[in-house]
Every structure is written in C-alpha cells, then in structure tokens.
Amino acid sequence: MTALAQEILNSFDSLPSAEQVEIALEILRRLVNLDFLPLTDDDLALNAEELFLALDQQEADHEQS
C-alpha cells in the first residue's frame, strides 16, 4: 500500500462514524463501475481466513473486557 493510500485510511479512521459511513457509501458507488477479475478459490479462502481470524480476535478482546 502506498503512503498516500495509508494516509487516506488514517484520515478516514479519524472521522466521526457518520462521515465514515457517507464516505464508504460513496466509495462503494464508485466501485460498482470498475471491472474486477473474478476471485480465485485461493483468494476467497485467504479472505475468509483473514476475516475469521479478525472475528476471533474481536471475540477474544470482548471476553477480556
């Protein structure tokens, strides 16, 4: 990820939730018009693994608090 992309994400993270939602919706509207290559089974498996690991961590953090 480029420094500019990271800076954009950091700025996004510092916004209030309502503004984050507005920006996310606008990004999704723009993504609809982009052509993406189909995901491979490996891509899907890696994304699922990352998601489940993140959910496990959230659950562990919640149990500790």
HTML snippet that shows the backbone in 3Dmol.js (N, CA, C, O; Angstrom):
<script src="https://3Dmol.org/build/3Dmol-min.js"></script>
<div id="view" style="width:600px;height:400px;position:relative"></div>
<script>
const pdb = `
ATOM      1  N   MET A   1       0.851  -1.166   0.000  1.00  0.00           N
ATOM      2  CA  MET A   1       0.000   0.000   0.000  1.00  0.00           C
ATOM      3  C   MET A   1       0.900   1.233   0.000  1.00  0.00           C
ATOM      4  O   MET A   1       1.906   1.286   0.708  1.00  0.00           O
ATOM      5  N   THR A   2       0.527   2.200  -0.790  1.00  0.00           N
ATOM      6  CA  THR A   2       1.339   3.409  -0.880  1.00  0.00           C
ATOM      7  C   THR A   2       1.151   4.271   0.369  1.00  0.00           C
ATOM      8  O   THR A   2       0.200   4.096   1.130  1.00  0.00           O
ATOM      9  N   ALA A   3       2.072   5.191   0.553  1.00  0.00           N
ATOM     10  CA  ALA A   3       1.979   6.116   1.688  1.00  0.00           C
ATOM     11  C   ALA A   3       0.712   6.968   1.578  1.00  0.00           C
ATOM     12  O   ALA A   3       0.062   7.258   2.582  1.00  0.00           O
ATOM     13  N   LEU A   4       0.372   7.363   0.353  1.00  0.00           N
ATOM     14  CA  LEU A   4      -0.839   8.169   0.155  1.00  0.00           C
ATOM     15  C   LEU A   4      -2.085   7.381   0.541  1.00  0.00           C
ATOM     16  O   LEU A   4      -2.973   7.912   1.209  1.00  0.00           O
ATOM     17  N   ALA A   5      -2.157   6.125   0.128  1.00  0.00           N
ATOM     18  CA  ALA A   5      -3.309   5.293   0.482  1.00  0.00           C
ATOM     19  C   ALA A   5      -3.404   5.124   1.990  1.00  0.00           C
ATOM     20  O   ALA A   5      -4.498   5.193   2.550  1.00  0.00           O
ATOM     21  N   GLN A   6      -2.281   4.905   2.652  1.00  0.00           N
ATOM     22  CA  GLN A   6      -2.278   4.769   4.110  1.00  0.00           C
ATOM     23  C   GLN A   6      -2.714   6.057   4.777  1.00  0.00           C
ATOM     24  O   GLN A   6      -3.440   6.026   5.771  1.00  0.00           O
ATOM     25  N   GLU A   7      -2.284   7.187   4.246  1.00  0.00           N
ATOM     26  CA  GLU A   7      -2.689   8.487   4.789  1.00  0.00           C
ATOM     27  C   GLU A   7      -4.201   8.682   4.657  1.00  0.00           C
ATOM     28  O   GLU A   7      -4.847   9.195   5.570  1.00  0.00           O
ATOM     29  N   ILE A   8      -4.758   8.273   3.518  1.00  0.00           N
ATOM     30  CA  ILE A   8      -6.207   8.377   3.315  1.00  0.00           C
ATOM     31  C   ILE A   8      -6.940   7.513   4.337  1.00  0.00           C
ATOM     32  O   ILE A   8      -7.928   7.947   4.930  1.00  0.00           O
ATOM     33  N   LEU A   9      -6.455   6.291   4.541  1.00  0.00           N
ATOM     34  CA  LEU A   9      -7.092   5.415   5.530  1.00  0.00           C
ATOM     35  C   LEU A   9      -6.984   5.977   6.944  1.00  0.00           C
ATOM     36  O   LEU A   9      -7.935   5.892   7.720  1.00  0.00           O
ATOM     37  N   ASN A  10      -5.850   6.540   7.275  1.00  0.00           N
ATOM     38  CA  ASN A  10      -5.686   7.143   8.598  1.00  0.00           C
ATOM     39  C   ASN A  10      -6.639   8.315   8.778  1.00  0.00           C
ATOM     40  O   ASN A  10      -7.227   8.483   9.846  1.00  0.00           O
ATOM     41  N   SER A  11      -6.791   9.121   7.739  1.00  0.00           N
ATOM     42  CA  SER A  11      -7.733  10.250   7.801  1.00  0.00           C
ATOM     43  C   SER A  11      -9.157   9.736   7.957  1.00  0.00           C
ATOM     44  O   SER A  11      -9.943  10.278   8.735  1.00  0.00           O
ATOM     45  N   PHE A  12      -9.481   8.683   7.207  1.00  0.00           N
ATOM     46  CA  PHE A  12     -10.816   8.078   7.301  1.00  0.00           C
ATOM     47  C   PHE A  12     -11.078   7.599   8.729  1.00  0.00           C
ATOM     48  O   PHE A  12     -12.153   7.839   9.279  1.00  0.00           O
ATOM     49  N   ASP A  13     -10.099   6.924   9.328  1.00  0.00           N
ATOM     50  CA  ASP A  13     -10.254   6.388  10.683  1.00  0.00           C
ATOM     51  C   ASP A  13     -10.483   7.490  11.721  1.00  0.00           C
ATOM     52  O   ASP A  13     -11.102   7.243  12.756  1.00  0.00           O
ATOM     53  N   SER A  14      -9.994   8.687  11.455  1.00  0.00           N
ATOM     54  CA  SER A  14     -10.130   9.769  12.429  1.00  0.00           C
ATOM     55  C   SER A  14     -11.470  10.506  12.315  1.00  0.00           C
ATOM     56  O   SER A  14     -11.783  11.356  13.149  1.00  0.00           O
ATOM     57  N   LEU A  15     -12.252  10.186  11.296  1.00  0.00           N
ATOM     58  CA  LEU A  15     -13.545  10.846  11.100  1.00  0.00           C
ATOM     59  C   LEU A  15     -14.606  10.278  12.036  1.00  0.00           C
ATOM     60  O   LEU A  15     -14.495   9.139  12.489  1.00  0.00           O
ATOM     61  N   PRO A  16     -15.635  11.075  12.323  1.00  0.00           N
ATOM     62  CA  PRO A  16     -16.777  10.540  13.080  1.00  0.00           C
ATOM     63  C   PRO A  16     -17.469   9.430  12.285  1.00  0.00           C
ATOM     64  O   PRO A  16     -17.379   9.394  11.057  1.00  0.00           O
ATOM     65  N   SER A  17     -18.141   8.549  12.969  1.00  0.00           N
ATOM     66  CA  SER A  17     -18.778   7.392  12.337  1.00  0.00           C
ATOM     67  C   SER A  17     -19.723   7.785  11.210  1.00  0.00           C
ATOM     68  O   SER A  17     -19.740   7.129  10.169  1.00  0.00           O
ATOM     69  N   ALA A  18     -20.500   8.829  11.394  1.00  0.00           N
ATOM     70  CA  ALA A  18     -21.465   9.239  10.368  1.00  0.00           C
ATOM     71  C   ALA A  18     -20.755   9.622   9.070  1.00  0.00           C
ATOM     72  O   ALA A  18     -21.223   9.287   7.982  1.00  0.00           O
ATOM     73  N   GLU A  19     -19.638  10.317   9.182  1.00  0.00           N
ATOM     74  CA  GLU A  19     -18.889  10.699   7.993  1.00  0.00           C
ATOM     75  C   GLU A  19     -18.208   9.489   7.359  1.00  0.00           C
ATOM     76  O   GLU A  19     -18.099   9.413   6.135  1.00  0.00           O
ATOM     77  N   GLN A  20     -17.751   8.543   8.178  1.00  0.00           N
ATOM     78  CA  GLN A  20     -17.167   7.318   7.635  1.00  0.00           C
ATOM     79  C   GLN A  20     -18.182   6.574   6.787  1.00  0.00           C
ATOM     80  O   GLN A  20     -17.853   6.067   5.714  1.00  0.00           O
ATOM     81  N   VAL A  21     -19.414   6.509   7.267  1.00  0.00           N
ATOM     82  CA  VAL A  21     -20.467   5.820   6.519  1.00  0.00           C
ATOM     83  C   VAL A  21     -20.715   6.526   5.190  1.00  0.00           C
ATOM     84  O   VAL A  21     -20.828   5.870   4.155  1.00  0.00           O
ATOM     85  N   GLU A  22     -20.800   7.855   5.206  1.00  0.00           N
ATOM     86  CA  GLU A  22     -21.026   8.611   3.969  1.00  0.00           C
ATOM     87  C   GLU A  22     -19.918   8.349   2.952  1.00  0.00           C
ATOM     88  O   GLU A  22     -20.184   8.127   1.771  1.00  0.00           O
ATOM     89  N   ILE A  23     -18.685   8.376   3.424  1.00  0.00           N
ATOM     90  CA  ILE A  23     -17.548   8.157   2.519  1.00  0.00           C
ATOM     91  C   ILE A  23     -17.544   6.718   2.008  1.00  0.00           C
ATOM     92  O   ILE A  23     -17.305   6.482   0.823  1.00  0.00           O
ATOM     93  N   ALA A  24     -17.803   5.767   2.882  1.00  0.00           N
ATOM     94  CA  ALA A  24     -17.830   4.366   2.469  1.00  0.00           C
ATOM     95  C   ALA A  24     -18.901   4.142   1.401  1.00  0.00           C
ATOM     96  O   ALA A  24     -18.660   3.436   0.422  1.00  0.00           O
ATOM     97  N   LEU A  25     -20.067   4.732   1.581  1.00  0.00           N
ATOM     98  CA  LEU A  25     -21.128   4.587   0.586  1.00  0.00           C
ATOM     99  C   LEU A  25     -20.722   5.187  -0.753  1.00  0.00           C
ATOM    100  O   LEU A  25     -21.009   4.616  -1.805  1.00  0.00           O
ATOM    101  N   GLU A  26     -20.061   6.328  -0.717  1.00  0.00           N
ATOM    102  CA  GLU A  26     -19.626   6.958  -1.974  1.00  0.00           C
ATOM    103  C   GLU A  26     -18.566   6.109  -2.661  1.00  0.00           C
ATOM    104  O   GLU A  26     -18.577   5.982  -3.885  1.00  0.00           O
ATOM    105  N   ILE A  27     -17.658   5.530  -1.898  1.00  0.00           N
ATOM    106  CA  ILE A  27     -16.640   4.650  -2.485  1.00  0.00           C
ATOM    107  C   ILE A  27     -17.308   3.426  -3.105  1.00  0.00           C
ATOM    108  O   ILE A  27     -16.936   3.008  -4.202  1.00  0.00           O
ATOM    109  N   LEU A  28     -18.287   2.853  -2.416  1.00  0.00           N
ATOM    110  CA  LEU A  28     -18.991   1.693  -2.962  1.00  0.00           C
ATOM    111  C   LEU A  28     -19.716   2.045  -4.257  1.00  0.00           C
ATOM    112  O   LEU A  28     -19.728   1.249  -5.196  1.00  0.00           O
ATOM    113  N   ARG A  29     -20.322   3.232  -4.313  1.00  0.00           N
ATOM    114  CA  ARG A  29     -20.989   3.665  -5.542  1.00  0.00           C
ATOM    115  C   ARG A  29     -19.996   3.713  -6.707  1.00  0.00           C
ATOM    116  O   ARG A  29     -20.323   3.330  -7.830  1.00  0.00           O
ATOM    117  N   ARG A  30     -18.803   4.178  -6.428  1.00  0.00           N
ATOM    118  CA  ARG A  30     -17.780   4.291  -7.476  1.00  0.00           C
ATOM    119  C   ARG A  30     -17.221   2.927  -7.865  1.00  0.00           C
ATOM    120  O   ARG A  30     -16.859   2.715  -9.022  1.00  0.00           O
ATOM    121  N   LEU A  31     -17.149   2.014  -6.925  1.00  0.00           N
ATOM    122  CA  LEU A  31     -16.612   0.679  -7.204  1.00  0.00           C
ATOM    123  C   LEU A  31     -17.510  -0.131  -8.130  1.00  0.00           C
ATOM    124  O   LEU A  31     -17.036  -1.009  -8.851  1.00  0.00           O
ATOM    125  N   VAL A  32     -18.788   0.160  -8.108  1.00  0.00           N
ATOM    126  CA  VAL A  32     -19.726  -0.582  -8.939  1.00  0.00           C
ATOM    127  C   VAL A  32     -19.337  -0.495 -10.410  1.00  0.00           C
ATOM    128  O   VAL A  32     -19.578  -1.435 -11.168  1.00  0.00           O
ATOM    129  N   ASN A  33     -18.751   0.597 -10.814  1.00  0.00           N
ATOM    130  CA  ASN A  33     -18.413   0.809 -12.215  1.00  0.00           C
ATOM    131  C   ASN A  33     -17.047   0.252 -12.620  1.00  0.00           C
ATOM    132  O   ASN A  33     -16.685   0.322 -13.795  1.00  0.00           O
ATOM    133  N   LEU A  34     -16.292  -0.291 -11.686  1.00  0.00           N
ATOM    134  CA  LEU A  34     -14.971  -0.842 -12.007  1.00  0.00           C
ATOM    135  C   LEU A  34     -15.083  -2.299 -12.427  1.00  0.00           C
ATOM    136  O   LEU A  34     -15.924  -3.042 -11.921  1.00  0.00           O
ATOM    137  N   ASP A  35     -14.236  -2.691 -13.343  1.00  0.00           N
ATOM    138  CA  ASP A  35     -14.180  -4.090 -13.766  1.00  0.00           C
ATOM    139  C   ASP A  35     -13.139  -4.820 -12.926  1.00  0.00           C
ATOM    140  O   ASP A  35     -11.970  -4.438 -12.898  1.00  0.00           O
ATOM    141  N   PHE A  36     -13.574  -5.865 -12.249  1.00  0.00           N
ATOM    142  CA  PHE A  36     -12.678  -6.671 -11.434  1.00  0.00           C
ATOM    143  C   PHE A  36     -12.561  -8.063 -12.042  1.00  0.00           C
ATOM    144  O   PHE A  36     -13.526  -8.600 -12.587  1.00  0.00           O
ATOM    145  N   LEU A  37     -11.374  -8.634 -11.940  1.00  0.00           N
ATOM    146  CA  LEU A  37     -11.210 -10.026 -12.330  1.00  0.00           C
ATOM    147  C   LEU A  37     -11.927 -10.900 -11.306  1.00  0.00           C
ATOM    148  O   LEU A  37     -11.985 -10.541 -10.130  1.00  0.00           O
ATOM    149  N   PRO A  38     -12.463 -12.018 -11.719  1.00  0.00           N
ATOM    150  CA  PRO A  38     -13.121 -12.903 -10.751  1.00  0.00           C
ATOM    151  C   PRO A  38     -12.111 -13.401  -9.711  1.00  0.00           C
ATOM    152  O   PRO A  38     -10.938 -13.614 -10.017  1.00  0.00           O
ATOM    153  N   LEU A  39     -12.584 -13.577  -8.495  1.00  0.00           N
ATOM    154  CA  LEU A  39     -11.730 -14.091  -7.433  1.00  0.00           C
ATOM    155  C   LEU A  39     -11.510 -15.580  -7.619  1.00  0.00           C
ATOM    156  O   LEU A  39     -12.420 -16.314  -8.004  1.00  0.00           O
ATOM    157  N   THR A  40     -10.299 -16.012  -7.342  1.00  0.00           N
ATOM    158  CA  THR A  40      -9.996 -17.440  -7.395  1.00  0.00           C
ATOM    159  C   THR A  40     -10.411 -18.085  -6.074  1.00  0.00           C
ATOM    160  O   THR A  40     -10.690 -17.392  -5.096  1.00  0.00           O
ATOM    161  N   ASP A  41     -10.447 -19.405  -6.055  1.00  0.00           N
ATOM    162  CA  ASP A  41     -10.745 -20.110  -4.809  1.00  0.00           C
ATOM    163  C   ASP A  41      -9.716 -19.772  -3.742  1.00  0.00           C
ATOM    164  O   ASP A  41     -10.059 -19.635  -2.568  1.00  0.00           O
ATOM    165  N   ASP A  42      -8.448 -19.636  -4.143  1.00  0.00           N
ATOM    166  CA  ASP A  42      -7.394 -19.269  -3.186  1.00  0.00           C
ATOM    167  C   ASP A  42      -7.641 -17.873  -2.609  1.00  0.00           C
ATOM    168  O   ASP A  42      -7.469 -17.656  -1.409  1.00  0.00           O
ATOM    169  N   ASP A  43      -8.045 -16.924  -3.469  1.00  0.00           N
ATOM    170  CA  ASP A  43      -8.363 -15.576  -2.991  1.00  0.00           C
ATOM    171  C   ASP A  43      -9.476 -15.617  -1.956  1.00  0.00           C
ATOM    172  O   ASP A  43      -9.384 -14.987  -0.903  1.00  0.00           O
ATOM    173  N   LEU A  44     -10.533 -16.368  -2.269  1.00  0.00           N
ATOM    174  CA  LEU A  44     -11.667 -16.466  -1.353  1.00  0.00           C
ATOM    175  C   LEU A  44     -11.256 -17.113  -0.039  1.00  0.00           C
ATOM    176  O   LEU A  44     -11.668 -16.661   1.030  1.00  0.00           O
ATOM    177  N   ALA A  45     -10.451 -18.162  -0.106  1.00  0.00           N
ATOM    178  CA  ALA A  45     -10.005 -18.842   1.114  1.00  0.00           C
ATOM    179  C   ALA A  45      -9.142 -17.926   1.976  1.00  0.00           C
ATOM    180  O   ALA A  45      -9.299 -17.901   3.197  1.00  0.00           O
ATOM    181  N   LEU A  46      -8.233 -17.174   1.356  1.00  0.00           N
ATOM    182  CA  LEU A  46      -7.388 -16.250   2.116  1.00  0.00           C
ATOM    183  C   LEU A  46      -8.220 -15.150   2.761  1.00  0.00           C
ATOM    184  O   LEU A  46      -7.995 -14.800   3.919  1.00  0.00           O
ATOM    185  N   ASN A  47      -9.179 -14.604   2.019  1.00  0.00           N
ATOM    186  CA  ASN A  47     -10.034 -13.559   2.581  1.00  0.00           C
ATOM    187  C   ASN A  47     -10.879 -14.089   3.722  1.00  0.00           C
ATOM    188  O   ASN A  47     -11.054 -13.410   4.733  1.00  0.00           O
ATOM    189  N   ALA A  48     -11.406 -15.300   3.570  1.00  0.00           N
ATOM    190  CA  ALA A  48     -12.206 -15.905   4.630  1.00  0.00           C
ATOM    191  C   ALA A  48     -11.350 -16.138   5.874  1.00  0.00           C
ATOM    192  O   ALA A  48     -11.790 -15.886   6.996  1.00  0.00           O
ATOM    193  N   GLU A  49     -10.127 -16.619   5.665  1.00  0.00           N
ATOM    194  CA  GLU A  49      -9.229 -16.858   6.799  1.00  0.00           C
ATOM    195  C   GLU A  49      -8.941 -15.564   7.548  1.00  0.00           C
ATOM    196  O   GLU A  49      -8.992 -15.538   8.778  1.00  0.00           O
ATOM    197  N   GLU A  50      -8.639 -14.493   6.825  1.00  0.00           N
ATOM    198  CA  GLU A  50      -8.372 -13.207   7.456  1.00  0.00           C
ATOM    199  C   GLU A  50      -9.586 -12.712   8.229  1.00  0.00           C
ATOM    200  O   GLU A  50      -9.453 -12.190   9.336  1.00  0.00           O
ATOM    201  N   LEU A  51     -10.769 -12.877   7.643  1.00  0.00           N
ATOM    202  CA  LEU A  51     -11.995 -12.446   8.301  1.00  0.00           C
ATOM    203  C   LEU A  51     -12.234 -13.225   9.590  1.00  0.00           C
ATOM    204  O   LEU A  51     -12.532 -12.635  10.628  1.00  0.00           O
ATOM    205  N   PHE A  52     -12.104 -14.548   9.525  1.00  0.00           N
ATOM    206  CA  PHE A  52     -12.325 -15.352  10.714  1.00  0.00           C
ATOM    207  C   PHE A  52     -11.293 -15.072  11.802  1.00  0.00           C
ATOM    208  O   PHE A  52     -11.634 -15.060  12.985  1.00  0.00           O
ATOM    209  N   LEU A  53     -10.047 -14.848  11.423  1.00  0.00           N
ATOM    210  CA  LEU A  53      -9.027 -14.500  12.416  1.00  0.00           C
ATOM    211  C   LEU A  53      -9.351 -13.169  13.082  1.00  0.00           C
ATOM    212  O   LEU A  53      -9.190 -13.026  14.294  1.00  0.00           O
ATOM    213  N   ALA A  54      -9.807 -12.197  12.299  1.00  0.00           N
ATOM    214  CA  ALA A  54     -10.177 -10.893  12.856  1.00  0.00           C
ATOM    215  C   ALA A  54     -11.375 -11.034  13.794  1.00  0.00           C
ATOM    216  O   ALA A  54     -11.403 -10.419  14.861  1.00  0.00           O
ATOM    217  N   LEU A  55     -12.362 -11.839  13.402  1.00  0.00           N
ATOM    218  CA  LEU A  55     -13.533 -12.053  14.264  1.00  0.00           C
ATOM    219  C   LEU A  55     -13.144 -12.776  15.550  1.00  0.00           C
ATOM    220  O   LEU A  55     -13.643 -12.442  16.624  1.00  0.00           O
ATOM    221  N   ASP A  56     -12.262 -13.758  15.448  1.00  0.00           N
ATOM    222  CA  ASP A  56     -11.775 -14.452  16.647  1.00  0.00           C
ATOM    223  C   ASP A  56     -11.085 -13.478  17.589  1.00  0.00           C
ATOM    224  O   ASP A  56     -11.272 -13.549  18.804  1.00  0.00           O
ATOM    225  N   GLN A  57     -10.286 -12.568  17.035  1.00  0.00           N
ATOM    226  CA  GLN A  57      -9.590 -11.597  17.870  1.00  0.00           C
ATOM    227  C   GLN A  57     -10.578 -10.646  18.539  1.00  0.00           C
ATOM    228  O   GLN A  57     -10.431 -10.320  19.716  1.00  0.00           O
ATOM    229  N   GLN A  58     -11.578 -10.204  17.793  1.00  0.00           N
ATOM    230  CA  GLN A  58     -12.608  -9.331  18.383  1.00  0.00           C
ATOM    231  C   GLN A  58     -13.340 -10.036  19.503  1.00  0.00           C
ATOM    232  O   GLN A  58     -13.616  -9.443  20.546  1.00  0.00           O
ATOM    233  N   GLU A  59     -13.651 -11.289  19.289  1.00  0.00           N
ATOM    234  CA  GLU A  59     -14.354 -12.072  20.321  1.00  0.00           C
ATOM    235  C   GLU A  59     -13.476 -12.223  21.569  1.00  0.00           C
ATOM    236  O   GLU A  59     -13.959 -12.088  22.693  1.00  0.00           O
ATOM    237  N   ALA A  60     -12.199 -12.500  21.365  1.00  0.00           N
ATOM    238  CA  ALA A  60     -11.271 -12.632  22.494  1.00  0.00           C
ATOM    239  C   ALA A  60     -11.135 -11.308  23.229  1.00  0.00           C
ATOM    240  O   ALA A  60     -11.110 -11.280  24.460  1.00  0.00           O
ATOM    241  N   ASP A  61     -11.048 -10.217  22.489  1.00  0.00           N
ATOM    242  CA  ASP A  61     -10.945  -8.891  23.115  1.00  0.00           C
ATOM    243  C   ASP A  61     -12.209  -8.581  23.915  1.00  0.00           C
ATOM    244  O   ASP A  61     -12.137  -8.015  25.006  1.00  0.00           O
ATOM    245  N   HIS A  62     -13.359  -8.953  23.372  1.00  0.00           N
ATOM    246  CA  HIS A  62     -14.631  -8.689  24.058  1.00  0.00           C
ATOM    247  C   HIS A  62     -14.745  -9.489  25.340  1.00  0.00           C
ATOM    248  O   HIS A  62     -15.256  -8.993  26.344  1.00  0.00           O
ATOM    249  N   GLU A  63     -14.268 -10.732  25.312  1.00  0.00           N
ATOM    250  CA  GLU A  63     -14.327 -11.602  26.502  1.00  0.00           C
ATOM    251  C   GLU A  63     -13.410 -11.077  27.607  1.00  0.00           C
ATOM    252  O   GLU A  63     -13.692 -11.271  28.789  1.00  0.00           O
ATOM    253  N   GLN A  64     -12.310 -10.411  27.228  1.00  0.00           N
ATOM    254  CA  GLN A  64     -11.360  -9.891  28.210  1.00  0.00           C
ATOM    255  C   GLN A  64     -11.861  -8.609  28.860  1.00  0.00           C
ATOM    256  O   GLN A  64     -11.419  -8.257  29.954  1.00  0.00           O
ATOM    257  N   SER A  65     -12.768  -7.915  28.208  1.00  0.00           N
ATOM    258  CA  SER A  65     -13.225  -6.628  28.771  1.00  0.00           C
ATOM    259  C   SER A  65     -14.463  -6.796  29.607  1.00  0.00           C
ATOM    260  O   SER A  65     -14.977  -5.819  30.152  1.00  0.00           O
TER     261      SER A  65
END
`;
const viewer = $3Dmol.createViewer("view");
viewer.addModel(pdb, "pdb");
viewer.setStyle({}, {cartoon: {color: "spectrum"}});
viewer.zoomTo();
viewer.render();
</script>
